[in-house]
Amino acid sequence: MKTIWKAIILAAVLAATSVSFTLAQTAQSGATQAVAATRAIGTVQSISGANLTLKTDAGVVVSVTLQDSARVLRIEPGQTSLSSAVPIYITDIQVGDRVLASGNPGSGDHTILASSLVAIKKADVESKQQQDLQDWTRRGTGGLVASVDATAGTISLKVSGAAGTPKTVTVHTAKNTQILRYAPDSVKFDDAKPSTLDLIKPGDQLLARGVRSEDGNDVTADAVISGAFRNLSGTIASLNPAQNELTLKDVSSKTVYTVKIMPDSQMRKLPAQAAAMLAARMKASAAGNGAAAGPAASDASAGGRGAGRGGRGGGGDLSQLVARAPAVTLTDLQKGDAVMIVSTAGTTPGQVSAIQLVAGVEPILEASPNAGMSLPAWDVGGGGADAAE
C-alpha cells in the first residue's frame, strides 16, 4: 500500500510544484513578462558548468545555458511567489532537482538561453512527499460511497472497521474542502480534476483526509478525492502483447472487455499454493456464515464489483497476497488464464485500462465467482485501529 500511496503523493507534489513555478513566474518584473520569453519546467538530468539538461513532464529534453547575469533562486515546495525565494549558485543545483528555466530561445530546437532559474531541491520534494504521505496515512479514511447529500455537504462512506467488520462513516465537507475526482481513464493524481459533491455517486471509491471524531464515525475533511472503478474477473479470451491489450469476458456481467495495459499498470501472479490457501479460506468462511465475501460484492455494484475490502479470507487477505506476489508481463500470460482486474471506469464502451491485474486466481474464482479485489491505493482501512495497525 505504501508504494502506491507514495506514487500518488509524488504526482500530487509534482503537480503542485508546476503550479508553484507558474505562479512564481507571474511574479517576475513586468519588463520580463513583456518579452515573449521561452520557459521550461522539468527535472535536471545533467549539469556541466553553466549548462544543464532538463526532462519535462512530457518527456521532452531541453538544453539550458545560463546567461552570465542569470538569477538562480530556490523556493520551497508549495510556494506561490518569489517573495521568499533564496538566491543560490548554479553549483547548488543537482541532478533530480525540479527547475523552471526562463529566458530566450537558444540556437537550436529545445534550447533556452536562460535569464533566470528557479529551483525546488529534490530533497525538499522528497521531504514534502514524506510529510504528505504520513498525513494521508494518519488522517485518511477510505471506502465505498453509500450516499451523498450535496446540500448538507456530507458523504456516507462504507469502510472496514475493526476485524473487517463493515461500518459507516460520515464525511463532512465545507466550502474550503478540496474536492477532486480521478479521470475516467487514469488514477494519476495529476490527472484528477477539481470536482463537486454532486458528481460523487454511490459505489464510487473515495478517500477523505481530515479530523476524525473520537468514535471514528465522523470525519471533517480538508480534502476529498473520488473515482469510479470497475472490478473484472474471468478468463482471457485473447492476448495482443504488441498492442498491450487483452480481451476478457467478465463472469458476472458476461460482457467482453478490451483491457489496455498501461505503463503504470501493476501485473502480478499468485503462486498456486497461495491461491489454493485463500480459496480454501473463502470456502470455509462461506460455509460458516453464508456470505463471507458477499457484502463487498453488493456494496460495490455501482463502482466496481467487490471493490470494497472484505473480511479475513476476503479482499483483505487477497490484497496482502497480491502485494507479495511476483510481477509478470503480458507475454507471461496465456489464453484461458483466469485473471482478476481492477480497472478504470473507461470512456469507451467495452474498453478499460488496467490498474491492477492478478493472474493465477483459478482456485479463487472457483470458490467465489464474484470475488473482487480492493484497489490498494484506497485500502486505508477506514482509519482507527486498522490504520494504526
Order of alpha helices (4+ residues) and beta strands (2+ residues): alpha-alpha-beta-beta-beta-beta-beta-beta-alpha-beta-beta-beta-beta-beta-beta-beta-beta-beta-beta-alpha-alpha-alpha-beta-beta-alpha-alpha
